[in-house]
Amino acid sequence: MEKPKLKYSISYGSDELLIMNEPQIYYALITLSAEGEKGYSSKIPKSLCFVVDASTSMQGDPIDIVKQSLSRIPKILDDQDTLSIVTFNDRAETIFRPTKVDKIQSISRHIAKIRAVGGTEMYQGLKRGYIQLVRTKTFRQSLSTIILLTDGQTYGDEDMCFRLIKNARSDGINIFGVGIGNEWNDEFIDELVGYAGGTSAYLSDIYKLPIVLSNLIKMAHIDSIPQVTMRFDTNSRVTLSNIFRLEREVSLLPIDNNQVCIGAIPFGSKIQLLLEFHIPSLNTDEEEVCLLNGKFINNSYKEHLKIQSYSINMKVPLTSTPKKNGIVSSEIMQSVFSISLYRMQEAARNEIRKGEINKGIRMLRNLANQLNVQGKPALASRIIEEVLFIENTQGYSTSGEKQIKYATRILSAETQVDLSNMKTKKVKLK
Amino acid sequence: MIICPSCKHEELEGRIFCSNCGASLMQRVQTAIEETETRVIIVELLDVNRSVKLSGKEKFVLGRSVPSQPESVLDLDFRQYNGFEYGVSRKHAMLRLIDQGIQLIDLNSSNRTYIDGEEIYPWNEYDVDGNSVIRLGKLRIRVSLED
């Protein structure tokens, strides 16, 4: 099969960068797509390892539903796929060794052994899961994914988890995270899965776990160029401060040693990356400034899945005269708008954590107002309800923090800003 | 540095939306390169039966001066209209000219701002016209563009 091609295009925030004697922000948008013969990755066997939190807090419905859901997994996998299950609490245990789906006879009796008791040492579980995948006979011929299920927080081993996942990434392993309930550390999980180009899901209702797992497995099976990474250098004066992946939801991609894992680029759709550059004060006679030099590669060490690397060079002309037209392209404006609600939520959350309650509340009210403007009154009302709770208790409710975060994350990408109305936002009265 | 026209939050040049209130910052950029504002806002003080004209700028701060506060920060000073008794704050609200008309922004006033009887959120922009009765504390005003 002919190898697919990665296509990309760049939209710059403005045609020219204004020379200023103060720092400024500059946005650019990269649109990525995969082209070529379909079936490139979908025909390749998948190897899935479920890494399941079996700590005491999972007792009751959570662990029972997890066990029921895991029992059904073989039915939604292809025969050629491989499944393994490990659990972790204070230590890790292999519940089900890597087995090809068509060879699985009885998984239920293995799963029945799972007991929820003990602490939450995530590194132990991830390491065991990683080992299961790399020791699988078909590892080199398959696409491997860890699906992490947890309801708690790990303490002290976070850096070890990060290192492990970075190693896993270089082995072409992807990771998805599912956070159950409200006590798990979403920021840690987001960063962890982000290093391998994965995403996290928030599961407030444990009974929805089968649907969430089914969707994750579908994602793992999407025909795509897997594990695409951008390695880059920036001009010494320019900092690439943030990269957001805009897909069905907004994800802030962690930047690790001048590389960022974008994840799979599916055939038939596009992935957009919004880059936010921090430009220092410019006092130069140069005609242009180089923003970024880099290349797209895919991480897979499996030769048959590797694509050629694609170089990317981003530069923008400098000017000392502002133009009236074309200040910011509508495409960039749309993209920046799509992340703004999520970022407002993040900013409010940070203020409330710092004890700046009034500031945080004001931001949440502003967020609710923006949501009303965008015709999302239900979420706006939920935020106002949360504001009242915070005013009374000086902190978020058990579910409020994550509900608002994940709702704005999805919403942000769906929300379309009405550019024609940008100058006069009609704000509804509360 | 950009000052958000809606909430006064400081942002780096190049930002497109305010990280504090979500307002668009593009208007500021466009305004900066547009010609000087020539439109006139008429402010009717309904409780004292007076009208005041505001012109030559894009934004007008409404409030009530006190001896310790320089009057120059205010474009419309309600001190002379018994602003204290009506509960007008020192910097109460702002009127802003936009292409399509006038916007009102409450500047986090103590006694709040109301449009047609409904309280508005501070730092957020609300479109107003000659049909809206605005209340600054208890002081009722109406704003419109001069023909």
Interface residues (C-beta under 8 A of the other chain):
Chain A: G13 L18 M20 E22 P23 Q24 I25 Y26 Y27 H278 I279 P322 K324 I327 V328 I332 M333 V336 F337 S340 L341 R343 M344 A347 R362 M363 R365 N366 L367 N369 Q370 M422 K423 T424 K425 K426 V427 L429 K430
Chain B: M1 C7 L12 E13 G14 R15 I16 F17 S19 N20 C21 G22 A23 S24 M26 Q27 V29 Q30 A32 I33 E34 I98 D99 Q100 G101 Q103 I115 D116 E118 E119 I120 Y121 P122 W123 N124 E125 Y126 D127
